[in-house]
Amino acid sequence: ESRWPYLFGAIIVPSLIQVVILPFLPESPRYLLLEKHNTSKAEKAFQTFLGKDDVSHEVEEVLAESRVQRNTKLVSILQLLRTRAARWQVITVVVTMGCYQLCGLNAV
């Protein structure tokens, strides 16, 4: 019991290692391209991850995927339940997860 503070303090070592290493890790190319709108840094990150010079195909692929996601219509829960094709799948998942939460399996 006297060593509990050492156990709780042991988490400091991995945290410090992470803080020291984090600035040297490259950012995600998708984040740089879609959120920061920085194509040159995104290409450099792709080059770092993939190890090749020509990454124009990957950049175009990410941009095309972004356009598709922007054109996707979002559906509310009520609309999802009104759709016959998805209704039973949604109900099955909701009932299964509800039973899982209420049965006490998480506590075990």
Backbone torsions as a table, in degrees:
resi	resn	phi	psi	omega
1	GLU	NA	-28.5	-178.0
2	SER	-72.9	-15.8	-177.2
3	ARG	-96.6	4.6	179.3
4	TRP	-58.6	-42.2	178.5
5	PRO	-59.3	-33.3	177.3
6	TYR	-67.5	-37.8	178.2
7	LEU	-63.6	-45.2	178.7
8	PHE	-68.8	-31.0	179.2
9	GLY	-77.6	-16.7	-178.4
10	ALA	-64.9	-22.2	-179.9
11	ILE	-69.5	-15.8	-179.8
12	ILE	-65.6	-37.6	-176.9
13	VAL	-62.0	-53.8	178.0
14	PRO	-63.0	-32.7	178.7
15	SER	-65.4	-42.7	178.1
16	LEU	-65.8	-39.2	177.4
17	ILE	-61.7	-43.3	179.5
18	GLN	-64.3	-42.1	179.9
19	VAL	-63.7	-36.9	-179.2
20	VAL	-72.9	-39.5	-176.0
21	ILE	-80.4	-30.8	-172.6
22	LEU	-53.9	-42.5	179.9
23	PRO	-63.9	-19.6	-178.2
24	PHE	-90.6	-7.8	179.7
25	LEU	-83.6	140.7	178.9
26	PRO	-74.2	152.2	177.6
27	GLU	-79.5	162.9	-179.8
28	SER	-67.2	132.9	178.1
29	PRO	-61.6	-38.0	178.3
30	ARG	-62.3	-43.1	179.1
31	TYR	-62.8	-45.9	-179.4
32	LEU	-63.6	-37.2	-176.0
33	LEU	-79.9	-45.0	-173.0
34	LEU	-90.7	-34.9	-177.5
35	GLU	-93.6	-45.7	-177.1
36	LYS	-90.2	-13.9	-178.6
37	HIS	54.5	41.3	-179.1
38	ASN	-114.2	92.9	-174.5
39	THR	-68.1	-39.3	-176.9
40	SER	-65.8	-43.4	177.7
41	LYS	-68.0	-34.2	177.9
42	ALA	-65.0	-42.4	177.8
43	GLU	-63.7	-40.7	178.5
44	LYS	-64.0	-39.7	178.1
45	ALA	-66.2	-41.3	176.3
46	PHE	-61.0	-41.9	179.2
47	GLN	-62.8	-37.9	178.0
48	THR	-65.6	-45.2	-176.9
49	PHE	-71.7	-42.1	-173.4
50	LEU	-91.8	-20.9	178.7
51	GLY	72.8	27.6	176.5
52	LYS	-135.2	158.9	-173.8
53	ASP	-82.4	-40.6	-176.7
54	ASP	-91.7	104.5	-179.1
55	VAL	-117.7	18.3	-178.0
56	SER	-62.6	-34.5	178.8
57	HIS	-63.2	-43.3	179.6
58	GLU	-65.1	-40.6	178.5
59	VAL	-63.0	-45.1	178.6
60	GLU	-64.2	-36.6	178.5
61	GLU	-63.4	-42.8	178.7
62	VAL	-66.4	-41.4	178.7
63	LEU	-65.7	-39.6	177.7
64	ALA	-64.9	-42.1	177.5
65	GLU	-62.5	-37.6	178.1
66	SER	-64.7	-41.6	178.1
67	ARG	-63.3	-40.1	179.0
68	VAL	-64.7	-42.5	-179.8
69	GLN	-66.0	-35.2	178.7
70	ARG	-67.3	-31.2	-178.9
71	ASN	-86.5	-3.8	-179.7
72	THR	-77.3	131.5	-179.5
73	LYS	-84.0	130.0	176.9
74	LEU	-83.2	144.7	-177.1
75	VAL	-117.4	137.1	177.6
76	SER	-78.9	167.8	179.8
77	ILE	-63.5	-40.1	179.6
78	LEU	-64.1	-42.9	177.2
79	GLN	-64.7	-36.2	178.6
80	LEU	-65.0	-40.5	178.8
81	LEU	-72.1	-25.5	177.9
82	ARG	-76.5	-19.7	179.1
83	THR	-78.8	120.6	-177.0
84	ARG	-62.1	-36.5	-175.0
85	ALA	-67.2	-30.2	-175.3
86	ALA	-106.6	-9.8	-173.7
87	ARG	-58.2	-49.6	-175.4
88	TRP	-70.2	-32.7	176.7
89	GLN	-65.9	-42.4	179.6
90	VAL	-65.3	-46.1	-179.9
91	ILE	-61.9	-42.5	179.4
92	THR	-61.0	-44.5	-179.5
93	VAL	-67.0	-41.7	-179.6
94	VAL	-64.5	-44.8	-179.9
95	VAL	-66.3	-42.4	179.4
96	THR	-61.6	-47.3	-179.9
97	MET	-68.0	-35.7	176.5
98	GLY	-63.6	-44.8	177.4
99	CYS	-64.0	-38.6	178.9
100	TYR	-61.9	-41.1	179.8
101	GLN	-71.1	-37.4	-174.5
102	LEU	-84.9	-17.0	-175.9
103	CYS	-79.4	-13.9	178.3
104	GLY	89.4	10.1	-179.5
105	LEU	-66.4	-30.4	177.6
106	ASN	-63.5	-35.8	-179.4
107	ALA	-68.3	-33.4	-179.4
108	VAL	-70.1	NA	NA
